[in-house]
Each structure stands twice: as structure tokens, then as C-alpha cells.
Amino acid sequence: MPSSRNRPIPFGIAALVVAGALYPVLVYGGRALVPPLAFVAVALALIGARFAICSSPAARVWRLPLAVAAAVVGGLAALDGALAAKAYPVALSLGTAAVFGASLLRPPSLVERFARLHEPDLPPAGQAYCRTVTVVWTVWLVSNAAVAGALALWGSDEAWALWTGLVAYIVMGLLFGGEFLVRRSMRRRHAGA
């Protein structure tokens, strides 16, 4: 039986991640041809699909933030369809930040929970490191939501699409890569100590 480290990501989850990443590009590219409420329907369907895959006890922590995200996007649709179409990345970022942040108030931190899947006997230094990484992700997610929200409200469609469809993913990639390098460096130092 493969370990959880080598287990492939299920196709449905991978497709959902790709669809979510492509959403800003679709909104930007189709804004002249497709009514905003059609994009709101797509956003709500994506949130609904994410909600549906959160059936395990560990994944249920995501259900409330997803329900709030759906309520925000749906509520905005009644006021301003174009703004509601752009609210999807903001709502998801804030919802994810809420889950990360709540885990700081009710330990173990979310990153520690992930780390324990591969290293059940995480030492205290590892727990502290995981807490710091959780703080970094929480700050990033709130910052991302603030920028995406500001661009949705006051920026151009081009700037919103560029941020939510490219720049934010580049920053997340840099965070993942930087954290990987820092973690490797720390493990080498602790192994040599």
C-alpha cells in the first residue's frame, strides 16, 4: 500500500483546483460575452463541489468557511453581479485564512496537522516551525484577499485578472518553494547538531 506521501491526488480534486485557478481567466476572457450571473453560478458550483468533497471528519473544518463564501458570493449577486463574479477568489482566500487562523487559536496548527501525516512524532521545534508557517500562510491569505478585493472594487478588470489568475499563484508558489528550502535547511542543521 503506498504511503500518504506517495498517494496521487484524486482526479476530481485536481480538476477542481485547476478549474478554480482558471476561473479569473474565464471571467476576464468571457466578460463581454457572458452575463456576470453566469460566472456567479460557476463560482457557486465550484464552492459547492469543494463543500461536497469535505466529507471526512478532518476536512469538515472547511465546510463553514465554504458556506460563508457561498453566502457572500450569492448575496453580492443580488446587489452587483459583476462584483459577485469577482468575489469568488476573495471569499475563498478569506475562508482559507479563517481555517488557518482558527487553527492557531485551537492547536495544533493546520500546518502541524499536515506535517503529522508524514511525521507523527513531530518534535517541539517542528511544532513551533509549523505554527510559524501557519502564521505566514494566514497573513498571505488575508493580504491576497485584500488585494483581490481592492482590485475587484476599484481596479481594472485586467489588474484583477492578472492578480487573481497569475500573480497570486506565483506568490503561493514562491511561498511553497521557500518553505521547502527553509525546512530542508532546518532539518540539515538539526541532523548535524
C-alpha positions as CSV (number, residue, x, y, z in Angstrom):
1,M,0.0,0.0,0.0
2,P,1.5,3.4,-0.9
3,S,2.3,5.9,1.8
4,S,0.2,9.1,2.1
5,R,3.3,10.9,0.8
6,N,3.2,9.0,-2.5
7,R,-0.6,8.8,-2.9
8,P,-1.7,10.6,-6.1
9,I,-4.2,13.4,-5.8
10,P,-7.6,12.2,-6.9
11,F,-8.6,13.4,-10.4
12,G,-11.7,15.2,-9.1
13,I,-9.7,17.3,-6.6
14,A,-7.1,18.1,-9.2
15,A,-9.8,19.2,-11.7
16,L,-11.4,21.3,-9.1
17,V,-8.1,23.1,-8.3
18,V,-7.4,23.7,-12.0
19,A,-11.0,25.0,-12.5
20,G,-10.6,27.4,-9.6
21,A,-7.3,28.6,-10.9
22,L,-8.7,29.2,-14.4
23,Y,-11.8,31.0,-13.0
24,P,-10.3,34.5,-13.2
25,V,-9.1,33.9,-16.7
26,L,-12.6,32.7,-17.8
27,V,-14.3,35.8,-16.1
28,Y,-11.9,38.2,-17.8
29,G,-12.0,36.5,-21.2
30,G,-15.7,36.0,-21.2
31,R,-16.9,39.2,-19.6
32,A,-18.0,40.8,-22.9
33,L,-19.9,37.6,-24.0
34,V,-21.3,36.0,-20.8
35,P,-23.5,37.7,-18.2
36,P,-21.9,38.1,-14.8
37,L,-24.6,36.0,-13.1
38,A,-23.4,33.0,-15.3
39,F,-20.0,33.4,-13.7
40,V,-21.6,33.6,-10.3
41,A,-23.3,30.3,-11.0
42,V,-19.9,28.8,-11.9
43,A,-18.4,30.2,-8.7
44,L,-21.2,28.8,-6.6
45,A,-20.9,25.4,-8.4
46,L,-17.1,25.4,-7.6
47,I,-17.8,26.2,-4.0
48,G,-20.5,23.5,-3.9
49,A,-18.1,21.0,-5.3
50,R,-15.4,21.9,-2.7
51,F,-18.1,21.6,0.0
52,A,-19.1,18.1,-1.3
53,I,-15.6,16.7,-1.0
54,C,-15.2,17.9,2.6
55,S,-16.9,14.8,4.0
56,S,-14.2,13.3,6.1
57,P,-14.0,14.4,9.8
58,A,-10.7,16.2,9.2
59,A,-12.0,18.0,6.1
60,R,-15.2,19.2,7.7
61,V,-13.4,22.2,9.2
62,W,-13.6,23.7,5.6
63,R,-17.4,23.5,5.4
64,L,-18.3,26.6,7.4
65,P,-15.9,28.9,5.5
66,L,-17.2,27.5,2.2
67,A,-20.8,28.0,3.2
68,V,-19.9,31.6,4.2
69,A,-18.1,32.1,0.9
70,A,-21.2,30.9,-1.0
71,A,-23.4,33.2,1.0
72,V,-21.1,36.2,0.3
73,V,-20.9,35.5,-3.4
74,G,-24.7,34.8,-3.6
75,G,-25.6,37.8,-1.5
76,L,-23.4,40.1,-3.7
77,A,-25.1,38.7,-6.8
78,A,-28.3,40.3,-5.7
79,L,-26.6,43.6,-5.4
80,D,-24.0,43.6,-8.2
81,G,-23.5,40.6,-10.5
82,A,-20.2,41.8,-11.9
83,L,-18.7,42.4,-8.4
84,A,-20.1,39.0,-7.3
85,A,-18.3,37.3,-10.2
86,K,-15.1,38.8,-8.9
87,A,-15.7,38.0,-5.3
88,Y,-15.0,34.2,-5.6
89,P,-11.2,34.4,-5.2
90,V,-11.7,36.9,-2.3
91,A,-14.2,34.7,-0.5
92,L,-12.1,31.6,-0.9
93,S,-8.9,33.3,0.3
94,L,-10.7,34.7,3.4
95,G,-12.3,31.3,4.1
96,T,-8.9,29.6,3.9
97,A,-7.3,32.2,6.0
98,A,-10.1,31.7,8.6
99,V,-9.3,27.9,8.8
100,F,-5.5,28.6,9.1
101,G,-6.1,31.3,11.7
102,A,-8.6,29.3,13.7
103,S,-6.0,26.5,14.0
104,L,-3.6,29.0,15.7
105,L,-6.3,29.6,18.3
106,R,-7.1,25.9,18.7
107,P,-3.8,24.0,18.2
108,P,-2.4,22.0,16.7
109,S,-1.9,24.5,13.8
110,L,-3.1,23.4,10.4
111,V,0.4,23.0,9.0
112,E,1.3,20.8,12.0
113,R,-1.7,18.6,11.2
114,F,-0.4,18.2,7.7
115,A,3.1,17.6,8.9
116,R,1.9,14.9,11.4
117,L,0.5,12.9,8.4
118,H,4.2,12.2,7.4
119,E,5.9,12.6,10.8
120,P,3.5,11.6,13.7
121,D,6.2,12.2,16.4
122,L,6.9,15.8,15.5
123,P,9.3,17.3,17.9
124,P,8.6,20.6,19.8
125,A,10.9,22.5,17.4
126,G,8.9,21.2,14.5
127,Q,5.6,22.2,16.1
128,A,6.9,25.7,16.6
129,Y,8.1,25.8,13.0
130,C,4.7,24.6,11.8
131,R,3.0,27.3,13.8
132,T,5.2,30.0,12.2
133,V,4.4,28.6,8.7
134,T,0.7,28.7,9.6
135,V,1.0,32.4,10.6
136,V,2.8,33.2,7.3
137,W,0.0,31.5,5.3
138,T,-2.7,33.2,7.3
139,V,-1.1,36.6,6.7
140,W,-0.6,35.9,3.0
141,L,-4.2,34.7,2.5
142,V,-5.6,37.8,4.2
143,S,-3.3,40.0,2.2
144,N,-4.3,38.2,-1.0
145,A,-8.0,38.7,-0.2
146,A,-7.4,42.4,0.5
147,V,-5.6,43.0,-2.8
148,A,-8.1,40.9,-4.8
149,G,-11.0,42.7,-3.1
150,A,-9.5,46.1,-3.7
151,L,-8.9,45.3,-7.4
152,A,-12.5,43.9,-7.7
153,L,-13.9,47.2,-6.3
154,W,-11.6,49.8,-7.7
155,G,-9.1,48.3,-10.1
156,S,-9.5,47.4,-13.8
157,D,-10.7,44.1,-15.0
158,E,-7.2,43.5,-16.3
159,A,-5.5,44.1,-13.0
160,W,-8.0,41.9,-11.1
161,A,-7.5,39.1,-13.6
162,L,-3.7,39.4,-13.6
163,W,-3.6,39.3,-9.7
164,T,-6.1,36.6,-9.1
165,G,-5.2,34.5,-12.2
166,L,-1.4,34.7,-12.1
167,V,0.4,36.9,-9.6
168,A,-1.3,35.3,-6.5
169,Y,-0.3,31.8,-7.8
170,I,3.2,32.9,-8.4
171,V,3.4,34.2,-4.8
172,M,1.9,31.0,-3.5
173,G,4.5,29.0,-5.5
174,L,7.3,31.1,-4.0
175,L,5.9,30.6,-0.5
176,F,5.7,26.8,-1.1
177,G,9.2,26.7,-2.6
178,G,10.7,29.0,0.0
179,E,9.2,27.0,2.9
180,F,10.5,23.7,1.3
181,L,14.0,25.2,1.2
182,V,13.8,26.6,4.8
183,R,12.5,23.2,6.0
184,R,15.3,21.3,4.3
185,S,17.9,23.7,5.8
186,M,16.5,23.3,9.3
187,R,16.5,19.5,9.0
188,R,20.1,19.5,7.9
189,R,21.0,21.8,10.9
190,H,19.2,19.6,13.4
191,A,20.6,16.4,11.9
192,G,24.1,17.9,12.2
193,A,23.6,19.1,15.8
